[in-house]
Amino acid sequence: MIGILFGFYFARSVSSTGGVESIFSNPAGFSRYYRGFLLSYNLSDSTYIAGFSMGFFGLFSSGKSTTYTMSLGRGMFSAGVSFNDVEKRFRYGFLFTPFRHLSLGYYDRVLSATLRPLGSEMLELSLDAGYDSTYYVKSVSAGLNFRNFMLSASYSPRDDRIGVGISLAYDRYMASGKSDGNLMVVFGTKKFPSRIGRSAYVKVRPERVMEDKPEVMFSSPGPNFYEVMRDMDRALRDPFIKGIYLDLSEYSFDLAQTEELRNLLRRARERGKKVVFYSNFYDFKRYYLASVGNRIILEKPFGAVSLAGLYMESFYFKELLDSLGIVIHAEHFEEYKSAVEPFTRTGASKYDRQQRERILRVIYGRIRKEISAERNIGNLDSLFPSAVALTVEEALSMGLVDTALYRDEVEDYLREYFGTSRSLDVPGMKETFSYEWKGRGRPIVAVVFAEGTIVDEDVYNPFSGDITIGENLAKLLRKLRKDRRVKAVVLRVSSPGGSAITSDIIAREMKKLAREKLVIVSMGRVAASGGYYISAYADTIMADAFTITGSIGILALIPKTEKFLKKTLKINSERFVPYPHADVFSTRPLDSVELGALRKILKDGYFRFLEVVSQGRGIPVDSVRRIAKGRVWIGEDAYSIGLVDTLGGLLDAVELALEKVGRGAEVVVYTRKFRGDYNPFSLGVLQDLLDSRLLYWNSWDWPQEKSISDRLHP
């Protein structure tokens, strides 16, 4: 249904204008709020104005003349210029919003100030002063904005004239009327804020989503995991949203993300929202998620349910390496640091088997318990783990699913179940804009992502989606520490570790940051080894129950290929060594002296790791060592032994930061920006693309602000 919008009060003050209406007051406002098309008609003299604004560029015509406009905005400052083809004159405008309560403006010899005494757009008080040989009060105005019903009033002392305006708001369209006979209709490219809504349900098709979604070239990045979860949470808190429908046919969230999503949906269901799932196949992870729903739909006729469980599989290459003549020198601290085992053993050690089986038992037990608590299944013991594959009929008879439908029957079922045919896509609700003056003097809760292997530089492969963590994370943390607006930092860590040197550089910045700001770490699916190292100094570490963390240890793996080159490839080598051990980095195997030196370096690194954890967590070194030894821990166990402070997801971490900093703080997402360091005319362009660097925003390019504003009804 096409809505009709009667919008924001018409032709506001020079310092409060924004959006397409800025043609009447200040072109600097075109880059603010929204873009759209405008039609204005004056009843008293039958004149009209028609035009459009695309934010940075606008074009307006009255039939007798055409006005061209341009506007650029960044942060709290925006500037604009207009040119009329009849007057042949440029006019310049500026807007500056240093605080959330104050905006200053200038346009064509008019200085203006607008106050928002309530801190929101509900009430605006403006004073415009003109200049004509001397300054004079041009107008005093006030605006009341109740979203769907808005009033404005102004007084011009020089003309002794009072003007009033009335507006209504709904959907994407806008119209206003004023006492001087002006009528205006605007067609916005985004939805206008509204307190009036129609009942609907949310549709989501969860697929693979990165923790950090970089901006690639000139394209706009898609939503990252936090933004997807935030939008779903905000939507499910809306009184007009009846519930949510999730199609899991292409589901690929990891297990920790699945737990976070499940907890969000469970809380929504407890608030009275309906939760419906659909898929052609439910494996162990998908069914764990779906078990929290009010309804589980399985696709006809060949849908299936499998509750066979979870497993890990490792491959061991020692026999292959031995047959090729490749010698592997491996050292590790301590016995549970098992990443070297695939290259040094033909099977798992008892320590690695112990930690892996423990992790699987905890995951399996928790999921089984959660499913049992949600679904009334009498023969649950016989289903786990014997239900390798169940047909539609078997799944229905056992009560695993509630109904089976063909795909084209689902929409009718949802319409009847939710009691409405209207649906909204998530994260499609970003179309709603806000009149809020964002980030102006408000404290900031910074959400930062540390996703990928830790190496020396940040690299993103746009083809595979692989991403790394480099020293630019340390630079960003340093910048946040020096920014007085930032009161808290939530660092989302999803990393198996990597470079000890880079990890220490980042951890050092985390330590400095935690001395001055509130620092909360939210652990994703894996935050182990270096991923834990960079987390240790946080004030609070929050992990999911299924997070893999710990692995407090260190290792080195050095392949030597002298025998392989000679016996397998028939390549002979000759070394020229002026003094002992000069050829330590050549193809020959290491001797006992060199192996001893390697072990000494690793031992020093291991005890440095223990010291960092001891300082960060406030645990004696001896106690840290007892739970270290390179062992990985599942989130539940990590909480019980003190490696993490509490269990929860990313939204919980942000909520905790807001509780401590204050609800008035603004949540700002700091994601990374792709920069291609390649020559398109070079022969190695493909390789250059694969190695293109990914940088954090530098000092002159501050992160785009993405507030946690309500996407439907602020």
Secondary structure, 3 states (H helix, E strand, C coil): CCCCCCCCCCCCCCCCCCCHHHHHCCHHHHHCCCCEEEEEEECCCCCEEEEEECCCEEEEECCCCEEEEEEEEECCEEEEEEEECCCCEEEEEEEEEEECCEEEEEECCEEEEEECCCCCCCEEEEEEEEECCCEEEEEEEEEEECCCEEEEEEEECCCCEEEEEEEEEECCEEEEEECCCEEEEEEECCECCCCCCCCEEEEECCCCCCCCCCECCCCCCCCCHHHHHHHHHHHHCCCCEEEEEEECCCCCCCHHHHHHHHHHHHHHHHCCCEEEEEECEECHHHHHHHCCCCEEEEECCCCEECCCCCCCCCCCCHHHHHHHCCEEEEEEECCCCHHHHHHHCCCCCHHHHHHHHHHHHHHHHHHHHHHHHHCCCCCHHHHCCCCCCECHHHHHHCCCCCEEECHHHHHHHHHHHHCCCCEEECCHHHHECCCCCCCCCCCEEEEEEEECEECCCCEECCCCCCEEECCHHHHHHHHHHHCCCEEEEEEEEEECCECHHHHHHHHHHHHHHHHHCEEEEEEEEEEECHHHHCCCCCCEEEECCCCEEECCCEEEEEEECHHHHHHHCCCCCCCCCCCCCCCCCCCCCCCHHHHHHHHHHHHHHHHHHHHHHHHHHCCCHHHHHHHCCCCEEEHHHHHHCCCCCEECCHHHHHHHHHHHHCCCCEEEEECCEEECCCCCCCCCHHHHHHCCEEECCCCCCCCCCCCCCCCCCC
